[in-house]
Amino acid sequence: MTATRNPARSGIGEMTPRAAKVAALGLGIALFASGCGGGGTTGSEGEGGDTETSAAAATSALACPESEGGAGEEQGEKGDPAAVPASETTSPEPLKLGSILPTTGTLAFLGPPEIAGVNLAVKEVNEAGGVLGQDISITHRDSGDTTTDIATQSVTDLLSQNVSAIIGAASSGVSKTVINQITGAGVVQFSPANTSPEFTTWDDKGLYFRTAPSDVLQGRTLGNYIMTCGAQTVGMITLNDSYGTGLQSNIQETVEAAGGQVVANEMFNTGDSQFSSQVDAIAAAKPDAIVLISFDEAKSIVPLLVAKGIDASTLFMVDGNTSDYSADLDPGTLEGAQGTIPGPFTGTGFQEALATVDPNLNSFAYAGESYDAVNLISLAAEAAGSVEGAAIAEQLEAVSKEGTKCFDFAGCVTLLRNGEDIDYDGISGPVSFDENGDPTEAAIGIYKYDADNKPQPSRSEVGQL
């Protein structure tokens, strides 16, 4: 549901075929079973611990796979907007989209890339002639976070404007507060960043979709990777909401299935500002690895962990907090720490395209997922011959798989208008929705922090759900 990709970041290995990378998801268990790494403890009990000794022990405890580096995947061949045939079916009303993406609150750092992804797709759709003979429109509203009622107010406003689909929220917790309001109105809710497993079985009337994978996949990938690094014991600091607890349970299940042990799991609530008790408990447990599941509370938690003598190389973060801390933390604070973000690494072509709608953009987290959401909704409306929410929802699974592959609106809508079935493969991956509106295959990027506290791409795991 969350995170930051640096514009200088590049991506996956040597552009290995997607099918080859699917097998990589089992890497964690395979290497752990072969005896990679070893035990050890980190941290110190109380303020009087030997920081240098603790740090040295932490460094020697883990031996993670080397970075693969490389360049981000580029989008497939794009269509020619000028060559798109006219639509034989026209709609008396244009396709109206709304968004509830964060511009305030604990996930505000995700707003710019997500909004840029939406705006780029809207721009490209309209350059190709729009949907059913009319330009589409987008109205952006703030989602806030779970400490406010901003999302409910934003949804009420958007529904009053007769939107067919609402893109967002980024936070799973926020989406839980508005999903019934949106889907109950017969409107599609399409999140680019929700990862809570709860949405898979939500009674959403078939109107909820997402391009981010369930945290079953992120949790499995991160749990496997931690075990690959040689950890035997894991401590966790977890945000007490649907996102945090869902991700925590999947990481713990994977760690324990691989023979590891979660020796502490300390919870905190949205809005908390004091984390000393959680950090003290984790330091006292002396785990080999520490998982921090939070949003921007990490700015307060990480310095407390480091002050306890915990080496950053034993710290693992998630999409809610794997962001650029160069302006927030002392240089070197996070050097060696690692984190996961759903989605493939961003290619330079897509970065350059995003710059045409937001030249100040310095993060690309969930931009691809947001871009794909607009394209998929637009293509589903074309396939349905309607801008009604229920009609769009009925076609979203169909346009995402089992047809001729295409990679943007212009290319895909040309095929549709020529009578072909399509399989949209996007920036975020192949998508391929199941009957629950979940993507069935996705990449999870693993990032490693440099001395400037910026996450750089290390390797990517692709798995299926």
Salt bridges, closest charged atoms under 4 A:
GLU45 OE2 - LYS286 NZ 3.76
GLU47 OE2 - LYS308 NZ 3.23
GLU68 OE2 - ARG459 NH2 3.27
GLU73 OE1 - ARG18 NH2 3.79
GLU73 OE2 - LYS21 NZ 2.38
GLU124 OE2 - LYS78 NZ 2.97
ASP157 OD2 - ARG141 NE 2.51
GLU198 OE1 - LYS176 NZ 3.36
ASP280 OD1 - LYS308 NZ 3.07
ASP328 OD1 - LYS299 NZ 3.98
GLU382 OE2 - ARG417 NH2 2.52
GLU397 OE2 - LYS401 NZ 2.78
ASP423 OD2 - LYS405 NZ 2.94
ASP425 OD2 - LYS405 NZ 3.09
ASP438 OD1 - ARG210 NE 2.74
